[in-house]
């Protein structure tokens, strides 16, 4: 089962990068914001290069973000459920 790809707003990405630039480690900021550390590191690198929200960036509504998060959670819960079923 494939986990749905998360989509984040430009404002969220900028906030996350700002947390790292303000002195928080990438790992701590990622954990605080519910991100994968490597994703945040990629955003910091892109922000440094000036391409954080490149030309291909799309506008993502908060509802789309929430749906994406819920889909990922649903996949995770199904996997956990399958593991528990196998233990019986």
PyMOL commands that set and color helices and strands:
alter all, ss='L'
color gray80, all
select helices_A, chain A and resi 10-21+26-33+37-49+62-87
alter helices_A, ss='H'
color red, helices_A
deselect
rebuild
show_as cartoon
